[in-house]
Amino acid sequence: MDFDDTREEAAFRAEARQWLAANAELKGGAFETWQSRYPDREGYDGLERAKAFQHKKAEAGFAALHWPVESGGRALPPIYHVIYAQEESRYLVPRGYFEIGLGMCMPTLFTYGTEAQKRRYAPAALCGDEIWCQLFSEPGAGSDLAGLRTRAQRDGDEWVINGQKIWTSGAHWADWAILVARSDPKAAKHKGLTFFFLSMKSPGIETRRIKQISGASHFNEVYFTDARIPDSQRLGAVGAGWGVAITTLMNERLASGELRGPDFEEIFGLACSVSLEDGPAIANAAVRERLADLYVKTQGVRLTRFRTMTALSRGETPGPENSIGKLVNAPKAQEIASFAMDLLDMGGVIMDKDTAPLRAAFQESLLTSPGGRIAAGTDEILRNIIAERVLGLPQDVRVDRDLPFDELPTGAR
Amino acid sequence: MNFDFSPDQRSLRDQARKFLAEHATSSRVRRILEGAAPYDAELWRGMAEMGWMGTAIPETHGGAGFGYLELCVLAEELGRSLAPTPFSSTIYLASEALLLAGSEAQKKRWLPRIAQGQAIGCFALAEGAQVATPGNITTRADGGRVSGTKIPVTDGDVADFAVVVAGEADGRRAGLFLVELRGPGVTRTSVTTVDPTRSHARIVFDGAAADPLGAPGTGWPLVERLFDRAAVLVAFEQLGGAQAALDMAREYALGRFAFGRQIASFQAIKHKLADMYVAVELARSNAYYGAWALSKDAPELPVAAATARVAASEAYYHSAKENIQVHGGMGFTWEFDCHLHYRRAKLTGLMLGSGRRWKDLLVTRLQAGAA
């Protein structure tokens, strides 16, 4: 039992460190991110800089370490991806623009696309010239993704798309998208879906930003009105879209589920620095007990990731047990935010960055953390995944499995 | 990154699991629960033949000299099977106290016999229904004699010797003392606890011969060091128990039908089991880290041990409690084994001090690390 890199891993880590030191900027503070330094205002300032950085990263061979060599990768085991991410996390680097394209869309294209398509799209995605988004969720199909209603109707060599997608990260700057749509409403729910990719510049596509409870806008609604996709951009067979979508979602697991925002270190620091009615917060028994609980959870998740890395290092694939990280971290982020504000008592409500500790990071987190418990699998869906795929318990009884989709009952929302 | 047990250690685990599945069955555990025998002597002899007691005892003292990772592997299996033996008292506490602070003569006298399974040890600290502190223990050692009452002492009724925590002559410092329990000045009676699968005693010392363990005045820091080491090992027992309770709940939920379906198909049950699984896995990761720190005698051990202890105590109690709930009325009957884990979870959660105390200790140690 040890925490050491193998010789090859250590050599790679040194290479990554050296490259980052020469090409990236160290973070200025715990909560400084690319987005906070270069917010995307009109003119996409942050995006243009991000594309420039991605170019360098791709040239140096760090952009897709586990991809095949012919697609611009290094064909390394997934552990190298984790090692690079560990090193990169200390630097101010663009995140979010390319992750969906490289992490989810391209692997799907590698599995279902033609050789010509791989050659056309992978290099442009890798160097950041083309950004991809994922058109999956709908207003009536979130956790129950297969309940989606966006229609794909065949018209000769083309498909005509009508409907609405929602929660699409980056749709407003994306060049390309993957899309799952309903091609046969008479078929059973999971059997009437077909998978495509399309240009976001196609006529008939309208993108609208969604304002979140935090006031920020990271997501979009995307409306389709007679948008057209050539049949050559279909991935997988007609009616086999669900299986393709599962391939895409399986690749989401490699994404780390890293907690963004104040974590144990910050709440511990706050407890050490503020006073309560009976003295320093850190001396208060109730505060100490909650801090201990938070530390035990934080360490538990961190060390569970080390176990996952061990499995990766042996060349094993991380399984659904990897869902633990997000299931623990997302509610924990919300708890830390609320607990921190309680320690500040009446003043905890202040969001003024010059008055609130850590420039109001806890208050910001109170308003952003609910999203963490919903995005990329709700707490409830993650519990189902653990129950069904790890513990082998039966799936829920499905009343919708064998009925034609257009006969399924629907509610008002 | 190699944060896992080695292939050899995993094969030791398989071997231990197989042995205990045969020799520490539910009916054997129930013999101790319901009968007069304080522990399963036949199982204890079998464990000795396997060489388990000597796992972390150096070869120079008659042990196998493997190490603590191997001991952690065995602890997990012992916890899973609820093995009713004085292993934790003898190995994690008495033997460890000797290894940490014993003189060559003391080690020579006890360690080879422990390794052979021929001596049982215990650790005597608590003095009744309150937290034990250096300030409130009344047992006194003076001039090579110890007097006072210790209760509960796990395995105190069957042990050959005890490591006793007593106030030294001036009454302000605590010390550790080795006391032979079969000599004069020792009166032992059995004590009933919530977990009768493990035996407990009240020991009255009345001028019993006491041999100091470690330098004078080093007692309380030594107790803390000893408890850190034991906390990691007990965490593995708790982890094994927690996993067993989760496995039982899963199996029952799959086999039990209600409202025309397996109860394992209801989300109320699935989510309960998922939460048990998460608690067990976080406890497992924290326990592994404790094992690493213990095996390397790393400076991280105090924080790692407290973290492992809190996580494992809570995971075991949570799993054991919810296992009864998943079983419904059947889980509340004597004949189902759910209560065996429920009892053991609470016992192990208190035997080295409550979670409340360990959480406080953990934060104290984090403060020291941050300073």
Interface residues (C-beta under 8 A of the other chain):
Chain A: M1 D2 F3 D4 D5 E9 I79 F268 C272 I282 A285 R288 E289 L291 A292 D293 Y295 V296 K297 Q299 G300 V301 R302 L303 T304 F306 R307 M309 T310 S313 E321 I324 L327 V328 E380 L382 R383 N384 I386 A387 E388 V390 L391 G392 L393 P394 Q395 D396 V397
Chain B: M1 N2 F3 D4 F5 S6 L69 R250 A253 L254 R261 Q262 A264 S265 Q267 I269 K270 H271 L273 A274 D275 Y277 V278 E281 L282 A283 R284 S285 N286 Y288 Y289 A291 W292 S295 T307 V310 A311 E314 R356 W358 K359 D360 L362 V363 L366 Q367 A370
